[in-house]
Amino acid sequence: MKHIYSFRVLTLLLLMFSAMTVHAQSTISGSVMDAETQELIPGVNIIVLGSNTGTTTDFDGNFSIEASKGDVLVLSSIVSQ
């Protein structure tokens, strides 16, 4: 009886953990544009703070990245004038 109870608790914990990891990350997509001119900016680096996850905006300024709720995205770009 004790083994059955332990197995049920373990199964319940595994199911809860699996559900949390499935919903933990989602795809964030968008565009990066200049605040003054409203022009889309290609080549902007976007990383999830504190991780190795990153991407770069495409020629049209669009991006897509995997991140969790509460993650901070850091954007950087080298601009020549």
C-alpha positions as CSV (number, residue, x, y, z in Angstrom):
1,M,0.0,0.0,0.0
2,K,2.8,2.4,0.8
3,H,4.5,1.8,-2.6
4,I,1.2,2.5,-4.4
5,Y,0.8,5.8,-2.5
6,S,4.4,6.8,-3.3
7,F,4.0,5.9,-6.9
8,R,0.8,8.1,-7.2
9,V,2.5,11.0,-5.5
10,L,5.5,10.7,-7.8
11,T,3.3,10.4,-10.9
12,L,1.3,13.5,-9.8
13,L,4.5,15.5,-9.3
14,L,5.9,14.4,-12.6
15,L,2.7,15.4,-14.4
16,M,2.7,18.8,-12.7
17,F,6.4,19.4,-13.6
18,S,5.8,18.3,-17.2
19,A,2.9,20.7,-17.5
20,M,5.0,23.6,-16.1
21,T,7.9,22.9,-18.5
22,V,5.6,22.6,-21.5
23,H,4.2,26.1,-20.8
24,A,7.4,27.6,-19.5
25,Q,8.6,28.9,-22.8
26,S,6.9,30.5,-25.7
27,T,7.8,32.1,-29.0
28,I,8.0,35.9,-28.9
29,S,8.0,37.6,-32.3
30,G,7.9,41.2,-33.4
31,S,9.7,44.0,-35.1
32,V,12.3,46.5,-34.1
33,M,11.8,50.1,-35.3
34,D,13.4,53.5,-34.8
35,A,11.3,55.5,-32.3
36,E,11.7,58.8,-34.3
37,T,11.5,57.7,-37.9
38,Q,9.3,54.5,-37.4
39,E,11.7,52.7,-39.8
40,L,12.3,49.0,-39.2
41,I,15.9,48.2,-38.2
42,P,17.7,45.1,-39.6
43,G,20.6,43.5,-37.9
44,V,19.6,44.2,-34.2
45,N,20.9,41.6,-31.8
46,I,18.3,40.3,-29.3
47,I,19.3,38.0,-26.4
48,V,17.5,36.7,-23.3
49,L,19.4,38.2,-20.4
50,G,21.5,35.6,-18.5
51,S,21.2,33.0,-21.2
52,N,22.8,31.8,-24.4
53,T,19.5,32.3,-26.3
54,G,19.6,35.0,-29.0
55,T,18.6,36.0,-32.5
56,T,19.0,38.9,-34.9
57,T,16.4,40.9,-36.7
58,D,16.1,40.1,-40.4
59,F,16.3,42.5,-43.4
60,D,12.8,43.8,-42.6
61,G,13.5,44.2,-38.8
62,N,11.5,41.2,-37.8
63,F,12.5,38.6,-35.1
64,S,11.4,35.5,-33.3
65,I,12.9,34.1,-30.1
66,E,12.0,31.5,-27.4
67,A,11.7,33.0,-23.9
68,S,9.9,32.4,-20.7
69,K,7.5,34.7,-18.9
70,G,9.5,37.2,-16.9
71,D,12.6,36.9,-19.1
72,V,14.3,40.2,-20.1
73,L,15.2,40.8,-23.7
74,V,18.3,42.9,-24.4
75,L,18.6,44.6,-27.8
76,S,21.8,46.0,-29.1
77,S,22.9,47.3,-32.4
78,I,25.9,49.1,-34.0
79,V,24.8,52.1,-35.9
80,S,26.9,54.1,-38.2
81,Q,25.9,57.7,-39.0
